[in-house]
Structure formats: C-alpha cells, structure tokens
C-alpha cells in the first residue's frame, strides 16, 4: 500500500558521497514503487535553493532547508523551525532519518519527528568506533534510550556499534545498487566503453602472464587510507618480479598531494596510476580491465564501491570487521585481512596463485551479490513497520 515517506538527511545531491547517493537512490526507488516521497535536507540545490524551496527531482519532493554558510556546510541555525513546518505540511506516515557520526540536522529531525508523535526510523551510515562510550553516556543522560524509534544501520558490523551505544534492538537496512548496471561487461560492451573519449582509450584486456591489475575507488581522505594503500602495494611489488603489479586509484580529495609524494618517494610511478574522479561509465570500464579491488579502510560501514567492483566480477581484498563482510566471504568472493601487513600478503598470494585468482573472479562473474534494490526496499519497509508499532 502506498505510504507517505519523509527522509531526513544533512547531505543530499548535488553533494556527492555515500549517504547522498544512497538516500537519493532509495527515495527514487520508493517513488517508482508508488510511494509519496519527500526529502528534508540542509544541502542547497544546484542554483543555491534554500530556506524551504521544494525541488521535484525524479518524482521525489526535495525540501531544501539549508542556508548559505562558509564552505557550504549542510547545517542551518534556524533549521528546526523549518523542519517543524515541513513535517506539519507533509504529514508523513513515517520519517526515515539518515545519520552519520556528526549529523546535527538529521538528529534534530529525529527529535522533532518523535516530538510530533510520528513513526521514526533512524539508519546509521557509519561506524561508531571511538564514539560508543561518549554516545552511550549521552543516550543515558538525554533520554534517547527510551525513545520510540526503530534503530538500524547499513551493515551488521555497523549495527553492533549502534547496539552497544543504545542498548536496543538494531536492524539492518543495507545499501543497494542496480546490479544490472554493474554486471560484468561482455567483450563487445567492454570495447565500446574503452572507445569512449577519456583516459581509458587503448586499454587492453590483461594477458595471462601480464600484470595483476589492482584498482581502488575512494575519496582521497585520511579515513579511506589511500597513503597506506600505496605503501602496502609498494611492499607487495618489491616482493614480485618487476611489472607484476599495477594499481589504479580512482578518486580525488585532500590527500592527493601526499599520495603523489609517496608514489614518487618509493619509486612507484610505474606501479601506481592516479586517475582522479571518473564518471560511472569510465569506472565500469576500469573494472572491466582489472582483476582485484582493494579496500584498505578500517571503518567501512558498508563499502558501496567494493560492492560495485564485486558485482563487476573483481576479487575483493578488504578488512575483517567492516561492512564489506556482508558480501565478501573469505576465499570465495575475495580475501579478508586483519591489517596492512596481511593485505600485502594477500596481494602477493593472488599474484602468485593464478588459479586462486581465476577461481574467485569466475565465481564473482557468475554469482550476483544479493544487494539489489528489491531487498533494500523490503528492509526499509520492515523498519517502517517496526517504527509504526513502536509509536503510541
């Protein structure tokens, strides 16, 4: 039965990032399913729309409740008043709040929605490592422990931290993606992708005895650990014959200069290529010409880039204890490691054991991960029902 859903998120397109992409995609798919979907956000529109302006974007009503601030921060000192007004006007059946470690607009939205007596679901898109003790104290002192909200996170790993902080039942609403878009490219489609203008021109399929082609897609920020990634790949390359490894890093960010310095200092210019940010089509083409996806982050709540690469047929090497364990089984979809030293060992192992790498890649090309949008919509609906049952 169609329902009226309000999503609350500090960040939303045109900003780019994990939460922004997932919230906008979830809202769009819910609209396509026949629901009346609204988004309350502190992010300004393309032309600076703010202060309550409502955009209609792909069937979703986007309420721009932010204001102009330095660095385009997604907050608004008078946002509470605008959220109150929007919830009164829209009168939703359920409010779905999307939270990160620091989400002042989202937490304000949750407080106001609960104050209005609205069924409220809150999903964390982050790992709360390092903040659980302080958050547990805040929950106890502010009365959040008894708040009638349905709590969830984007993975089992992230949910365990929320459970530790709130001492309550915590569900899982995973990230989703269009599995058809990221399915392995067939030879004709790969050739067409390679023929598009851009840095992918001339890319060739790997030769059996050629380099093992590694790829990582990430924002070049400290939390994603691009510098340690280059260092550990360099350590692996020095243990293998020259030319056996090549790493392509897709993405940009504040530590790009530092990454370039490490590449130069370690003599890795022939091993590491920085591609910068690429459109989706060129990312897919890069995956079609790669063997292994590397995910070095220690605090990965889900890992949508790793899921895209896994769906495209790449072997994934990632850290134990992250959300990537939701779709990567050690030895089947890739290899899971405890630290950077083990990640170096995993890279060397895959480069030396061609049968293991080929087997993982064959499995990943043949078996799709179970994270298409139907599953995500069902998980969200379950949280909405739980939120409704919790509401007096």
C-alpha positions in Angstrom: 0.0 0.0 0.0 1.4 3.4 -0.9 2.6 5.5 2.0 4.0 9.0 2.5 7.7 8.8 3.5 9.9 11.7 4.6 13.7 11.1 4.6 15.8 13.5 6.7 19.5 13.8 5.8 22.1 16.5 6.3 23.6 15.8 2.9 21.9 15.2 -0.4 22.8 15.7 -4.1 24.2 17.8 -5.6 26.7 17.0 -2.9 28.5 13.7 -3.7 29.2 10.9 -1.3 28.0 7.6 0.1 25.0 8.9 2.2 23.9 11.3 -0.5 23.9 8.7 -3.2 22.2 6.0 -1.1 19.4 8.3 0.2 18.7 9.8 -3.2 18.6 6.3 -4.8 16.4 4.9 -2.1 14.0 7.8 -2.4 13.8 7.4 -6.1 13.1 3.7 -6.0 10.5 4.2 -3.4 8.8 6.8 -5.6 9.0 4.4 -8.6 7.3 1.8 -6.3 4.3 4.2 -5.9 5.1 5.9 -2.6 4.8 9.7 -2.0 8.4 10.5 -1.1 9.8 13.7 0.4 13.4 14.6 1.5 14.3 17.2 4.1 17.9 18.3 3.7 20.3 21.0 4.7 22.1 20.8 1.4 21.4 23.7 -1.0 20.2 23.0 -4.6 22.2 23.3 -7.8 21.3 27.0 -8.0 21.6 27.6 -4.3 17.9 26.9 -3.5 17.4 27.1 0.3 15.2 28.2 3.1 12.3 25.8 2.3 12.3 25.7 -1.5 11.0 22.4 -2.8 12.5 20.7 -5.9 10.9 17.9 -7.7 13.7 15.5 -8.6 12.8 12.2 -10.3 9.4 12.1 -8.6 10.9 13.0 -5.2 10.0 16.2 -3.4 13.3 17.6 -2.1 12.8 20.3 0.6 16.0 22.5 0.7 16.1 23.7 4.3 19.7 24.8 4.5 21.2 28.3 4.4 24.3 29.9 3.0 27.3 29.2 5.2 31.1 29.2 4.7 32.4 26.0 3.0 28.7 25.1 2.1 28.2 23.3 5.4 25.0 21.4 5.4 23.5 23.0 8.6 21.1 25.8 9.3 20.8 27.6 12.7 17.1 28.0 12.2 16.6 24.6 10.6 14.5 23.3 13.5 11.7 25.7 12.7 11.8 24.7 9.0 11.7 21.0 9.9 8.7 21.6 12.2 6.8 23.4 9.4 7.7 20.8 6.8 6.6 17.8 8.9 3.3 19.6 9.7 2.7 20.4 6.0 3.7 17.0 4.6 2.1 14.9 7.5 4.1 11.7 6.7 3.2 8.2 7.6 6.8 7.6 8.5 10.0 9.5 8.9 13.3 7.9 7.9 16.4 9.7 9.4 19.9 9.0 7.9 22.7 9.6 10.4 26.5 9.8 10.3 28.9 10.4 13.2 28.2 14.1 13.0 24.7 14.8 11.7 23.2 17.8 13.5 20.4 18.3 11.0 19.4 14.6 11.0 19.4 14.3 14.8 17.4 17.4 15.0 14.9 15.9 12.5 14.7 12.7 14.6 14.0 14.7 17.8 11.3 16.8 16.1 9.7 13.8 14.4 9.4 11.9 17.6 8.1 15.1 19.3 5.3 15.1 16.6 4.4 11.5 17.5 5.5 10.3 14.0 6.8 6.8 13.4 10.5 7.3 13.1 13.2 5.0 11.7 16.9 6.0 12.1 19.6 4.4 10.0 23.4 4.9 10.7 25.6 5.0 7.6 28.8 5.0 9.6 30.9 3.0 12.1 30.7 4.5 15.6 34.2 3.2 16.6 35.7 5.5 19.2 32.5 7.3 19.9 30.5 4.5 21.6 31.3 5.3 25.3 30.5 9.0 24.8 27.4 8.3 22.9 26.3 5.7 25.5 26.6 8.4 28.1 24.7 10.9 26.0 21.9 8.4 25.3 21.5 7.8 29.1 21.5 11.5 30.0 19.2 12.7 27.3 16.5 10.1 27.4 17.3 8.6 24.0 17.4 5.1 25.5 13.6 5.3 25.8 12.9 7.0 22.5 10.4 5.1 20.5 12.4 4.9 17.3 13.3 1.9 15.1 17.1 1.9 15.0 19.1 0.4 12.2 22.5 0.5 10.4 23.7 -0.3 6.9 25.5 -3.5 7.9 25.8 -6.0 10.7 29.2 -4.6 11.7 27.8 -1.0 11.9 24.7 -2.2 13.7 26.7 -3.8 16.5 28.2 -0.4 17.4 24.8 1.2 17.5 23.5 -1.6 19.7 26.4 -1.0 22.1 25.6 2.7 22.3 21.8 2.5 22.7 21.3 -0.9 24.3 18.3 -1.5 22.0 17.3 -3.7 19.1 19.0 -2.6 15.9 18.0 -3.8 12.4 20.0 -3.7 9.1 18.9 -1.6 6.1 21.8 -2.3 3.6 23.0 -0.1 0.8 21.6 -1.0 -2.6 22.6 -0.8 -6.2 21.4 -1.5 -9.7 23.0 -4.9 -10.2 22.4 -4.8 -14.0 24.4 -1.5 -14.3 27.5 -3.1 -12.6 27.2 -6.6 -14.1 30.4 -7.8 -15.8 30.8 -6.2 -19.2 30.8 -8.6 -22.2 33.6 -8.2 -24.7 31.6 -6.0 -27.1 30.4 -3.7 -24.4 33.9 -3.5 -22.9 35.3 -2.5 -26.3 32.6 0.2 -26.7 33.4 1.5 -23.2 37.1 1.6 -24.0 36.4 3.5 -27.2 34.8 6.5 -25.4 36.9 9.6 -25.1 39.0 9.7 -21.9 41.9 8.1 -20.1 40.5 4.6 -20.9 41.5 4.9 -24.6 43.7 2.0 -25.7 43.0 -0.1 -22.5 43.6 -3.8 -23.4 42.4 -7.0 -21.7 45.0 -8.5 -19.4 47.3 -11.1 -20.8 47.5 -14.4 -18.9 51.1 -13.7 -17.9 50.7 -9.9 -17.7 50.5 -7.8 -14.6 47.8 -8.4 -11.9 45.8 -5.2 -12.2 44.7 -3.8 -8.9 42.1 -1.0 -8.5 40.8 1.1 -5.6 38.0 3.7 -5.8 37.8 6.1 -2.9 37.8 9.6 -1.8 41.4 10.6 -1.1 40.9 11.4 2.5 42.7 10.1 5.6 39.8 7.9 6.7 39.9 6.0 3.4 43.7 5.3 3.9 45.0 6.0 0.4 48.6 6.6 1.6 48.8 3.3 3.5 47.3 1.6 0.4 50.2 2.9 -1.8 52.7 1.8 0.8 51.4 -1.7 1.1 51.1 -2.2 -2.6 54.7 -0.9 -2.9 55.7 -3.5 -0.4 54.0 -6.2 -2.4 55.5 -5.1 -5.7 59.0 -5.3 -4.2 58.4 -9.0 -3.5 57.3 -9.8 -7.0 59.0 -9.7 -10.4 59.1 -6.2 -12.0 55.9 -5.3 -13.8 53.8 -8.0 -12.0 51.5 -5.5 -10.2 49.8 -2.3 -11.3 47.5 -0.2 -9.1 44.9 2.3 -10.4 43.4 4.7 -7.9 40.1 6.3 -8.9 39.1 9.3 -6.9 40.3 12.7 -5.6 40.4 14.5 -2.3 42.6 16.4 0.2 45.4 13.9 0.5 46.1 13.5 -3.3 49.2 15.6 -3.0 50.5 13.3 -0.2 49.7 10.2 -2.3 51.7 11.6 -5.2 54.6 12.3 -2.9 54.6 8.7 -1.6 54.4 7.3 -5.1 57.4 9.4 -6.1 59.4 8.8 -3.0 59.0 5.0 -3.2 59.8 4.9 -6.9 56.3 3.6 -7.8 55.4 5.7 -10.8 55.4 2.6 -13.0 53.3 0.8 -10.5 50.6 3.3 -9.4 48.4 5.5 -11.6 46.1 8.2 -10.2 43.1 8.6 -12.4 41.2 11.2 -10.4 37.4 11.2 -10.3 35.7 9.4 -13.2 32.1 9.2 -14.4 30.4 5.9 -13.8 30.9 4.6 -17.4 34.7 5.0 -17.1 34.7 3.4 -13.7 32.9 0.4 -15.2 35.5 0.3 -18.0 38.3 0.4 -15.5 36.8 -2.5 -13.6 36.4 -4.5 -16.8 40.2 -4.2 -17.2 41.1 -5.0 -13.6 41.5 -8.2 -11.5 41.4 -7.2 -7.9 39.7 -4.4 -5.9 41.5 -3.2 -2.8 39.6 -1.7 0.2 42.0 -0.6 2.9 39.7 1.4 5.1 39.3 0.2 8.7 36.0 2.0 9.4 33.9 1.0 6.3 30.3 0.8 7.3 29.2 -0.9 4.1 31.6 -0.3 1.1 29.4 0.5 -1.9 32.5 0.9 -4.2 33.6 -2.6 -3.2 30.1 -4.0 -3.8 30.2 -2.4 -7.3 33.6 -4.0 -8.0 32.4 -7.3 -6.6 29.3 -7.2 -8.9 31.6 -6.4 -11.9 33.5 -9.6 -11.2 36.6 -8.5 -9.4 38.1 -10.3 -6.5 37.9 -8.0 -3.4 40.6 -7.7 -0.7 39.3 -5.9 2.4 39.5 -5.6 6.2 37.8 -8.0 8.6 35.2 -6.4 10.8 33.9 -4.0 8.2 30.6 -3.9 6.3 32.3 -5.4 3.3 31.9 -8.8 5.1 28.2 -8.5 4.2 29.0 -9.5 0.6 32.6 -10.9 0.6 33.2 -14.3 2.1 36.9 -15.0 2.7 38.3 -17.3 0.0 35.1 -17.2 -2.1 34.5 -13.6 -3.2 37.9 -12.3 -2.2 40.3 -12.3 0.8 39.7 -10.7 4.2 42.6 -9.4 6.2 43.4 -8.1 9.7 45.8 -5.4 8.9 48.0 -3.8 6.2 50.7 -6.5 6.5 48.1 -9.1 5.8 46.8 -7.1 2.9 50.3 -7.1 1.4 50.4 -10.8 1.9 47.0 -11.3 0.2 48.1 -9.2 -2.9 51.3 -11.3 -3.2 49.3 -14.5 -2.8 46.9 -13.6 -5.5 49.7 -12.5 -7.8 51.5 -15.9 -7.4 48.4 -18.2 -7.3 46.8 -17.6 -10.7 44.4 -20.5 -10.1 43.0 -18.9 -6.9 42.6 -15.5 -8.5 40.9 -17.0 -11.6 38.6 -19.1 -9.4 37.5 -16.1 -7.3 36.9 -14.0 -10.4 34.9 -16.8 -12.1 32.7 -17.1 -9.0 32.1 -13.3 -8.8 31.2 -13.1 -12.5 28.8 -16.0 -12.2 27.1 -15.2 -8.8 25.5 -11.9 -8.2 25.5 -10.4 -4.6 22.1 -10.2 -3.0 22.0 -6.4 -2.7 19.6 -5.3 -5.4 17.0 -2.6 -4.7 14.1 -5.1 -4.0 16.0 -6.4 -1.0 16.8 -2.9 0.3 13.2 -1.7 -0.2 11.9 -4.7 1.8 14.4 -4.0 4.6 13.3 -0.4 4.7 9.6 -1.4 4.8 10.3 -3.7 7.7 11.9 -0.8 9.7 8.9 1.4 8.9 6.5 -1.3 10.2 8.6 -1.6 13.3 8.7 2.2 13.8 4.9 2.3 13.4 4.5 -0.5 16.0 6.7 1.4 18.4 4.7 4.6 18.1 2.0 5.2 20.7 
